[in-house]
Amino acid sequence: MDTLSNPVLQAIYSRRSVREFEDRPVPLEMIMEIIKAGTWAPSGLNNQPWRFAIVTDPDMKAKFEPLTKYDRIIRGAKALIPVFVDKEAMYHPTKDHQAIGACLQNMLLAAHSMGLGGVWLGEIIKSDEEIRALLGLDGGVELMAVIALGFPARRDQKSRRNPLESVILYNG
């Protein structure tokens, strides 16, 4: 199989976490398309438990900086997309959290396909309460991650994966 001719596999294999961004805004239309891609992730019973916020205002974005050890990434990003799980829409915590993971991956692949860079910030979930307060959200949603977005300052990020033989537990 020629994976380079398969656009989906090519996107999966070439996407990297981008932590440094150019100083130009991300158009709202691109952000909306990224969110739309997230909503097409699979979810149990098609309950679609994800909810999103869009943060592009520099003053609001700056308020996120002290809430994570990745303040440098937040500072450089031109847009943040906090991703939440809606507790009312949930029916099974593990399945719904898995759906959010699929949603986040769709969003990162969509950003990559549009020439944007992004990174999934998970450590920031320790600041769920503070972020909900900043955004005026109640306890009906829980922060799952923040995607930091922008046009990549560079595209030479490297990554490696363990050999397949080392991750397959049973075959046969």
C-alpha positions as CSV (number, residue, x, y, z in Angstrom):
1,M,0.0,0.0,0.0
2,D,1.3,3.4,-0.9
3,T,0.5,5.5,2.2
4,L,1.8,8.7,0.6
5,S,-1.0,8.6,-2.0
6,N,-3.6,8.2,0.8
7,P,-4.5,11.8,2.0
8,V,-5.9,10.6,5.4
9,L,-2.8,8.5,6.3
10,Q,-0.5,11.2,4.9
11,A,-2.2,13.8,7.3
12,I,-2.0,11.4,10.2
13,Y,1.7,10.7,9.7
14,S,2.7,14.3,9.0
15,R,0.8,16.1,11.7
16,R,3.0,17.3,14.6
17,S,2.3,19.3,17.7
18,V,3.1,22.9,17.0
19,R,4.1,25.1,19.9
20,E,5.5,28.2,18.1
21,F,3.4,30.4,16.0
22,E,3.6,33.3,13.6
23,D,2.2,36.7,14.6
24,R,-0.9,36.7,12.5
25,P,-4.5,36.0,13.5
26,V,-6.4,32.8,12.7
27,P,-9.5,33.7,10.7
28,L,-12.7,32.8,12.5
29,E,-13.9,30.8,9.5
30,M,-10.9,28.5,10.0
31,I,-11.6,28.1,13.7
32,M,-15.3,27.3,13.0
33,E,-14.2,24.6,10.4
34,I,-11.9,23.1,13.0
35,I,-14.7,22.9,15.5
36,K,-17.0,21.4,12.9
37,A,-14.4,18.7,12.2
38,G,-14.4,18.0,15.9
39,T,-18.1,17.5,16.0
40,W,-17.8,14.8,13.4
41,A,-15.9,12.5,15.8
42,P,-17.7,9.3,16.8
43,S,-19.5,9.3,20.2
44,G,-21.4,6.6,22.0
45,L,-25.2,6.7,21.1
46,N,-24.2,9.8,19.0
47,N,-24.6,11.9,22.1
48,Q,-22.0,14.4,20.9
49,P,-20.9,15.4,24.5
50,W,-18.4,18.1,23.4
51,R,-18.7,21.8,23.9
52,F,-16.3,24.5,22.8
53,A,-15.2,28.1,23.6
54,I,-13.2,30.3,21.3
55,V,-10.7,32.6,22.8
56,T,-8.9,35.1,20.5
57,D,-9.0,38.3,22.6
58,P,-5.5,39.0,23.8
59,D,-6.6,40.1,27.2
60,M,-8.7,37.0,27.8
61,K,-6.0,34.8,26.4
62,A,-3.5,36.3,28.8
63,K,-5.7,35.3,31.7
64,F,-5.1,31.6,30.7
65,E,-1.3,32.0,31.0
66,P,-1.0,31.7,34.8
67,L,-3.3,28.6,34.7
68,T,-0.7,26.3,33.1
69,K,3.0,25.6,33.0
70,Y,2.7,26.0,29.2
71,D,2.2,29.8,29.5
72,R,4.7,30.4,26.6
73,I,2.5,28.3,24.2
74,I,-0.6,30.2,25.3
75,R,1.2,33.5,24.9
76,G,2.3,32.7,21.3
77,A,-1.0,31.1,20.1
78,K,-3.3,33.3,18.2
79,A,-6.4,31.3,19.2
80,L,-7.4,29.0,22.0
81,I,-10.2,26.4,21.8
82,P,-11.1,25.1,25.3
83,V,-12.9,21.8,24.8
84,F,-15.4,20.7,27.4
85,V,-17.5,17.7,28.1
86,D,-21.2,18.4,28.8
87,K,-22.1,16.5,31.9
88,E,-25.8,16.4,31.0
89,A,-25.1,14.8,27.6
90,M,-22.8,12.1,29.1
91,Y,-24.0,8.6,29.6
92,H,-20.8,6.7,30.3
93,P,-17.6,8.6,31.6
94,T,-15.1,6.4,29.8
95,K,-16.9,6.3,26.5
96,D,-17.6,10.1,26.6
97,H,-14.0,10.9,27.5
98,Q,-12.9,8.7,24.6
99,A,-15.2,10.6,22.3
100,I,-13.6,13.9,23.4
101,G,-10.2,12.4,22.5
102,A,-11.5,11.5,19.0
103,C,-12.9,15.1,18.8
104,L,-9.6,16.6,19.7
105,Q,-7.7,14.5,17.1
106,N,-10.2,15.5,14.4
107,M,-9.6,19.1,15.3
108,L,-5.8,18.8,15.2
109,L,-5.9,17.0,11.9
110,A,-8.3,19.6,10.5
111,A,-6.0,22.4,11.6
112,H,-3.0,20.6,10.0
113,S,-4.9,20.1,6.7
114,M,-5.6,23.9,6.6
115,G,-1.9,24.9,7.1
116,L,-2.4,25.7,10.8
117,G,-0.5,24.3,13.7
118,G,-1.9,23.3,17.0
119,V,-1.1,21.5,20.2
120,W,-3.4,19.7,22.6
121,L,-2.8,21.1,26.1
122,G,-4.0,18.6,28.7
123,E,-2.1,19.7,31.8
124,I,-4.4,22.8,32.0
125,I,-7.4,20.7,33.1
126,K,-6.1,21.2,36.6
127,S,-7.5,24.7,36.2
128,D,-10.9,23.6,35.1
129,E,-12.7,25.7,37.7
130,E,-10.7,28.9,37.0
131,I,-11.2,28.6,33.3
132,R,-14.9,28.0,33.6
133,A,-15.1,31.1,35.9
134,L,-13.2,33.2,33.3
135,L,-15.6,32.2,30.6
136,G,-18.7,32.5,32.7
137,L,-19.5,28.8,32.5
138,D,-21.2,26.8,35.3
139,G,-20.3,23.3,36.6
140,G,-22.4,21.6,33.9
141,V,-19.3,21.3,31.7
142,E,-15.9,20.1,32.5
143,L,-12.6,21.1,30.8
144,M,-11.0,18.3,28.8
145,A,-8.2,20.2,27.0
146,V,-7.3,23.4,25.4
147,I,-6.1,23.5,21.8
148,A,-3.6,26.3,21.1
149,L,-3.7,27.3,17.4
150,G,-1.8,29.5,15.0
151,F,0.1,29.6,11.8
152,P,3.3,27.6,12.5
153,A,6.5,29.6,12.9
154,R,8.3,26.5,11.6
155,R,7.5,23.0,10.3
156,D,10.5,21.0,11.2
157,Q,9.1,19.3,14.3
158,K,10.4,15.7,14.7
159,S,8.7,12.7,16.2
160,R,9.2,9.0,16.4
161,R,7.0,6.1,17.2
162,N,7.7,2.7,18.8
163,P,8.0,-0.2,16.4
164,L,4.7,-1.9,15.8
165,E,6.1,-5.2,17.2
166,S,6.6,-3.5,20.6
167,V,3.0,-2.3,20.9
168,I,1.0,-5.3,19.6
169,L,0.1,-7.6,22.5
170,Y,-1.6,-10.4,20.5
171,N,-1.8,-11.3,16.9
172,G,-3.5,-14.5,15.9
